[in-house]
Amino acid sequence: MLDLCVSYTKLPRVQSIFRHISCGFSTGGARKVNVHAVSGVLPDRNVIMNEASTFRSLSPRCWLSCAICHLRKEKRFCLALHDRICAQCCGEQREVTLDCPSECPYLQQARQHEKPREFAGPLPEELFPAVEIGQDFLALHEQLLAGIAQTLASITHSDRNLHDRDLIGALSNMAKSYQTLLASGLVYQESTPNPTQQHIINVLNELLREFRQVESQNQGYTSLKDRDVLKVLVFTLRWISLHTSGRPLARGFIDFMHDRFPATGPVDTAAETGSRIIMP
């Protein structure tokens, strides 16, 4: 609320002095004080009336302005900011600068109207276009694919601060490492930009180790080859890319996974990975 002070005097010609401070939205953010009230010089009646009119024109804009742009009228409550913003800022900053929670109704509505991502032409380099994956391969490695899906769901259930790009970064790192291993025989892991992705890599590596261990116990040998692991990782990476908006703070794929693998209680991802491996 703007500060509107009325100072009553005993002078017969002037009954009150309006002193107000503008909200700054029309002056580039600067706060301007009425010089008449500060100096003590009493303005003319017409000046007082003009200033009162200006105050009335400014105050609705100040009270109802968007918390982001401070220009347009607020239209909706933002769960990310816990403040009111305009529809344009909501659309432009959604999952870009605003870390929108999954329960936001405007985010859910926007996802319903978004066109599914498609890769009509050649796959982009970040999706490893040289790796070919057929339907027969997917059917053969269904258990491992399901184990990775449930593991990613458990990781994201246990850490609500994760975004799709964290999963993409971790899987890309692992795929590059396996690509180097197959090409040169060198065990080499790409450097990770943050410990969050490293944690995801560690959990997935533990899943692969336990999968091979269970497979060896049931069959007497492990049939999972490094080239198979590369294809599984690349398939999962492409799967994520189809279900995310691509924005920096997007959680489209994570919410997609949570719908299919809801949390049933506190999850310890390190302890639960082995139990997701089901061998025929």
N, C-alpha and C positions, 0 to 999 in steps of 0.2 A: 504494500500500500504506500502511495506517495505521501510525502510529508507536507501537509497543507496546514499552515499555522495562521491563525487569525489573531492579530494583536489589537486589542481595543485601546483607544486613546481618549483623552478628554478634550481634544481639539474639536471645535464645532464643525470645521469644514471637512474633516476626514474622520469617519467612524472606525475604519479598520484598514489594515494593510495585509494584502495577500503575499505570503512568502512561500514559494514552492521550489522544489528541486526536480528537474526533469529526469525521467528515467534513463536518458542517454541513448535510447534506441534511435532517435531521430538526429542525434548529434555525433554519430560514430562511436558511441560508448562513453563519451565524456560526460561528466556530471556538471551541470551549469547552475549556479546559484543566482538568485535574483539580486542584482547589484543594489537595487533601491533599498531592500530590506537590510542589507549588510551595511550600507553607508549611512543609513538613517535619514536619507532624503526622501521626503514623501512625494510619490508620483502623483500625476494628475489623475482625475477620476477616469478619464478615457483610457489611460494606460492601465489602470487597475482592471477595468472591464475587459480590455484586450487580453491581459495576462490570464484572467479567469477563463476566458473563452479558449485560450491556448491550452490551459490545464485540462479543461473538459475534453478537448479533442485528443490530447495525449493519453489520458488515463486509461481509457478502454483498451488502447493498443498495448500499453504496458502490462495491464492485468491479464490479457488474453494472448500474449505473444508466445511463439514457439520457443521452447527451451534450447533449441539448437541454432536456428537461423536468426531468432529475435526479430523477424520481419513479418512473417505470415502468422495468421491466427491459428492458435492450437486447435486441433480437432480430435485428438485421441491420446489416451494415456499409454506411455511407453513403459513396459515392464523392465526394460534394460536400464533406463535412466531413473525410473520412479518419478517421472515428471511428464508434463503434457507437451506434445509436439504436433507439428502440422503433418498432413498426409504426405506432402512432397518429401520432406526430410525423412519420414518413415520409410518411404519407398526407396530413396536414394542411399540412405545410410544403413538399411537393414542388412545385417550380417557382414557389413563392411567396417564401419566404426562402432556400430551397436551390436553388442554380444547378446543377441535376442534369445531369451529362454524358449524352450520347446513349446511351452503352454501358451505362448503369445497368440491370441486369436488372429491378429493381422498377419503374422508369419504363416500360420496354418492356412489362412485364406489365400495368401500369395502363392503358396506351394500348390494349391489346387488349380490355380490358373497358369502356372508355369508349364511350358512345353517340355516334354522329356528331352534330355540331352541325347543327341544322336551323333554318330561318327560315320557320315555317309561316304566320305572320301577316305583317303589313306589315314591310318591312325597317326596321331602326333607322336613325336619321338619319346615323350615321357611315358607312353603306354607300350613301349617295346614292340613296334610293328613287326619286327623280324621274327617274333615268337608266334608260332602257329599253334592254335588250340582247337581240337576237333571235339565233336559230341562224344565220340568213343572214349576219348581221354577223360572227359568230365564224368562219364558213367563209371569208369574204372576207378577213379579216385574220389568217389562221392564221400566216403568216410572222412578223408583228410580235409576236403573242402568244407564239410559240415563242422569239423572240429575247429578249423580256423575261423569260421563265421561265429561260432559260439564263443570262442576265445576273445575275439574282437568285441563282441557284445558284452562279455563280462568285464573286460578292461574298461570300456566306456561307462558301464554301470558303476564301477568303483571310483571313477574319476570324472565328475561332471564338467570339468573344465576342458576336456578334450574337444577338438574340432576335427572335421573330416581331413583337413590338411595334415594333421598329426599322423593319422593312419596312412595317408598317401605318402608322406615323407618316409615313414618307417618301412613300408612295403617296397618303395622305390629303392631305398638303400639296400635292402636284402636282395632284391632282384638284381641289382648291379653287382653285388658281391658274388652271387651264383653265376652270373654271366661271365665274370672274370675268372671264376674257378673253372668253368667249362672250356673257356677259350685258352687259358694258359696253365691250368692246373694249380694256380696259386690261390691260397686261402687269404682273401683280402676283403676287409670290410671298409666301406666308404665311411668317412667321418660324418657323424650326425651333428646337426646344428644345435640340438638341445637334449637334455636328459630324458625328457618325456618320450621322444621317439626311441631313444636307446632302451628304455624300459619296455616298450612295445616289442622291440626286436628281441630282447632277452626272453620275454614270455613266449613269443612265437618259436624261437629256437629251442626252447625247452619242450614245447609241444611236438616239434619235429623229432627231437631226440626220443621222447617217450613213444611216439608213434612207431618209430623204427624198432624200439625195444619190444613193444607189444606185438608188432608184426613178426619179429624174430622168434618170440616165445610161442606164437600160434603156428607158424609155418616152418620154423627151423632156420629161416633165413629172412632177410629183408629185401623186398623187391622195389622199394622206393629209391629211385635214382636221383642224382642231383638235377638232371634235366627235367625230371618230373616236378621237383620242388620249384624250380624256376617257373614252369608253366602254371603251377598252382598259385604262386605269388602274383604273376602277371594277370591271371584271370581275376583274382581278387581285386587287384589294382584297377582293372578295367570296370569291374562291377561297382566299385566305389565311385569311379568317375561318372558313371551313368546316373547315380542317385544323389549326387551333390550338385549344388548350384555353381560351385567353383569360386564363390566369394570367400574372402579371407577367413571369416568367422562362421562359415556354414557348418551346419550339423544335419544336413538332409539325410546322409547315409546312416549316421548314428541313430537318428530317430527312426529311420526305416528298419534298422536292426532291432531296436528296442521294441518295436511293435511285434516283431516275430520271435524275439527271445526276451520276454519280460523278466525283470529281476524278481526272484522269489525270496530274497533276504540278503543279508550281508554276504558279499562275495570276496573271496580271496583268490585272485586270478592265478597266483603262483601255485596254489594248492589244488585248484580245480581243473587245470589243463589236462591232466592225465585221465580224469574221469570222463572226459568228452570223447575219448577214443573208443569206438565200438567196432570190434572186428567180427566178421561173420563166422 
